[in-house]
Amino acid sequence: MARADPQPAPERLDRTGLLQGLGAYGIWGLLPLFFWLLHGVDSGEVVAMRVLWSVVLLGVLIVALRRVPQFLAAIRSRRAMTYLGISAALISINWLVYVWAVQHNHVLEASLGYFLNPLVNVLLGVVLLRERLGAAQIAAVALAAIGVAVLAVGAGTGIWISLALAFSFGFYGLVRKIAPVESLEGLTIETAILTPIAAGYLFWLSGHAGLGFGQTPLWTVVLAISGVVTATPLLLFAAAARRLPYSTLGLLQYLAPTMQFLLAISFFGEHMTSAHAVCFALIWSGLAIYAVSGIVTARQQRRATA
């Protein structure tokens, strides 16, 4: 009697990659608590300090990891520098809006922005990259659009925060996708581009409203470690992206806004209106459709290659 061919073993999830992904999104999910510690510090100073301390840390990493040749090659590339100039402007807008939102009790709207981000990415892919949508993706984007419309009509004062975060980070991701530079070198150059602006703003602020840095031990320490808090999740994410299937990484990205949402309604005590409830329900439904569709597609592709 002939023996049946053994079935291929299921693909094992890389534990290191999973821990790196959980670490990245976990840190992003807890960021509201970090910026809450800086309540009373000018939002622009927080972002400027984040830029300056990040560029110091990233510069050390470039040298320690022996990536100086790649860094210099990126600087010499006019195409790379053009894209990174655009991405630097986009990420600075994203950081400033997010810090301001946390400091002014709009964590709920901030979490909504990052729930919207995956669907904004799909929309940008269709409009700018001429990608085609499946039925599940069309349904997901449509539900998100209805949810945003409901929130704009019912509680529209903070909807600009959600849209600004979703679209600034969506366009940032799009630019970095097509920029011919690796993640570490790209982030280092972005922060280097922003450094003169950040330093200039801090110099101006020191002569007017005054700096929060140095006023209290808490503010000084938190501002000093802002570079670590900025760079660490980005580097963990880049490492996880190399180890994990895209579908797994796609599901993990909802961890951060979920944590932020829970913090908003518990720790920060923000009020969730009926418009918020309907909006979140529609967006979560859209994300569920999008996630399930992604899992099914990934499984079909694995079977086809097997």
N, C-alpha and C positions, 0 to 999 in steps of 0.2 A: 504494500500500500504506500503510495507516494506521500511524502510529508509536505504539508502546505508551507509555502514561503512565509518566513516570519514577518510580522507586521513591523513597520518602522517605529522605533521608539518615539514617543511624543517629545517634542522639543522642550528641554528643561530651561526654566527661567534662571538667568544668571543672578545669583543672590547678591553679589557685590554690586552689580548694576542696579538691582532693585533697591538696595540700601542707599546707593548714591542718589537715585531718583527720589526716594522718600525723604532723604536729607535735604535735597534742593527745594522741593515743594513744601516740606515742613517748615523750613526757615522762612520761605516767602509767606507762608500762612500765618506765621507769628510776627511778621514785620509790623503790624499795627501796634503791638505792645512795645516794640523797640522805639517807634516814633512817638508813642504816647509818653515815654519817658522824657521826650524833648518838648513837651507842651510848654509854650512860653518862649521858645527859641524861634526866631524868624525862619519861615519855611525856606527862603532863599539861602540862608546861612547853612541850614541842614543839608541842602542839595550841594552847595559849594564845598562844604567840608567832606561830603560823601565823595565828590570828585577828587579832591586833593589827596585824601588818604587812600583812595582806590588806586590812583596813578602811582603812588609810592609803593604800595603792596604789589601791584602788577609789574612794575619795573623790576622789583626784586625777583619776582617769579620768572620773568623773561631771562634774567641773567642766570638764576639758579638752575633753570631747566635747559639752559644753553639754546635758547630760541632767538638770540640776537640776530643771526643771519636772516631768519624768516621775518623778524620785525623790520629790519632795514630794507629787505626786499619789498615789503608792503608799503613802506614809506616812499620808496622810489617809484612805485606804480601810481601813475596819475589816475587811472581808473579806480583803483582801490581807495585812494585818498578822497576822490569825489564821492564815492558811495559812503565812506566812513564819515565824511563831513555831514552828509544828510542824516545818517543814522545817529550821529552824536547829537544833532539838534532834536531828533525825535525822542531819544531816550532821556534827554534833559527835560523835555516837556512832560514826559510820562512821570519821571521822578518828582518834579515840582508839583504836578497836580495830585499825585498820590500822597505826598507828605502833607500838602495843604488839606486834603480831604480828611486824613486821619486826625490832624490837629484841630479841625473844625467840626468834628463829630459827623462825618459822612462816610464811615467805614462801610455801611450797607451799600451805598452807591459805588464805592470802590470795589467791593466784592462782585457786584453786578457787572462792572466793567470787565473783570477778568473771566467771569462766566461767559460774557459775550465774545471774548477774544477769539476762541476757536472758530466761532461761526463767522466772525469778521474775516478771519483768515480764508475761510472758504469763499466768501464773497469777493475778496480781493483777488483770489486765484482765478475766479470766473471773469471778473471785469478787466484785470490787468494782464493776466497770464493766459487768458483764453482757455482755461480748463473747463471741462464739462462736468456738470453735476448729475448725480444719480437721483432717483426719486426720493430716497431717504434724505439726502443732503438738501434738496429743494424744500422738503417738508420741514427740516430742522431750521433752515434760514427763515422760512416763512413764519414759523411759530415765534422765533426770536424777534422778528420785525413787529409782529402783533403785540408781543410783550412790551417792547420798547414804546410803542404807540400808546398802549394802555397806561404805562407809567408816566409818559409825557403829558397825557391829559389829566390823570388823577393826582400826580405828585411830581410835577415837572421841574421843581426848583433845583433838584440835584441831578437831573438826567444828563446834564452837560458833563458832569464828572465821569459817569459811566461811559459815555460815548467818547470823551477825550482819551480816557485810559485805553479803551478797547481799540480805537483807531490808531492812536499813537504807537501802541505796542504792536498792532497788526502791521502797520507800515514799516516799523522798525524791523520786525521779523522778515518782511518781504525784502527790504534793502539788504539785510545781512545774508539772506538766502542767495542773492545774486552777486554779492561782493566777493571778489577773489582773494579772500583772506581767512585764516583760521580764527577760531573763537578767542583764544588768549591774545594773539597779536591784535585782533580787531578791537577788543574791549580796551586794551592798553592804549591804542591810538585814539580811540574815541574819547577816553578820559583825558589824554594829553591835549587833544584839540580843545576840550572844554576848560582845561586848567587855567589859561590866561583870563578867561571870562570869570571863572570862579574866584581866582585870586583878586581880580579887579573889584568884584562885588564885595568881597570881604573887606578890602581896603576902604571902599566907600562906606560900608556899613559901620566899620569901626569908628569913623569920624562923625557919624550921625546917630543912629539908634543905639549903637554899641553892639559888641559881639556877646553871644551867649557863652562861647568857648572861654573858659577861665573864670567865669562868674561863680559857678558852683562845681564841686568835685563830680557830682553825678553827670551834669551836662558835659563837662570836659571829657570824662571817660567815655561816655556814650558816643560823643562826636568823634573821638579818636578811634574807636573801633568800628565806625561806620564803613570804613573801607573793607574791613574783613567781612562784615555782614553783607556788603554789596557783592564782593568778588566770590566769596565761598559758594553760595548757591549756584552762581553762573558756571563755575568750574565743575561743581558736582553734576550739574545738568549736562554739561558737555561730555563728561565721562560716562554718564548713564546713557546718553543718546548713542554712544558707540557700542554699548553692551546689550541694550534692551530692544525687543521688537518695537516697531513704531506704534503698533496698536496698544501695547502696554504703556508706553510713554504717553500716548494720547489720553489714556484713562487716568494716569497719575496727575495730569495737569489740572484736573478738577479738585484735587486735594487742597491746594492753596486757597482758592476763593471760597471753598466750603468752610475751611477753618476761619477765614476772615468773616464770613457771614455769621457763624456761630459766635465769634467774639463780639460782633456788632450788636447782636440782640441779647447777649448775656453780660459780658464784662463792661462794654461801653453803654449798655442800656438804651440803645437807639430804638425808636418806635417804628414798627413795621406796619404800614398802612395797608388797606385792602388792595390798593393799586400795586404796592410792592408785592403782595402775596400773589396776585394774578400774574404779574410780570415774571416773578421767579418761577412760578409753576409752569408757565408757557416755555420759558427758556430751559428749565430742567427737562421738560418733555422733549424739546428739540435736541438737547444734548444727549439724552438717552437714546433717541433714534439715531443720532449721528454716531454715538459710541458703539451701539449694537451693529450698525451697518459696517463700521470699521473692523470690528472683530470678525464678522462673517466674511468680509472681503479678504482679510488676512488669512483666515483658515482656508479659504478657497485657493488662494495663491500658494500656500504651503503644500496643499494636496496636489496642485498642478505641477509644482516643481519636483515633488516626490515621485 
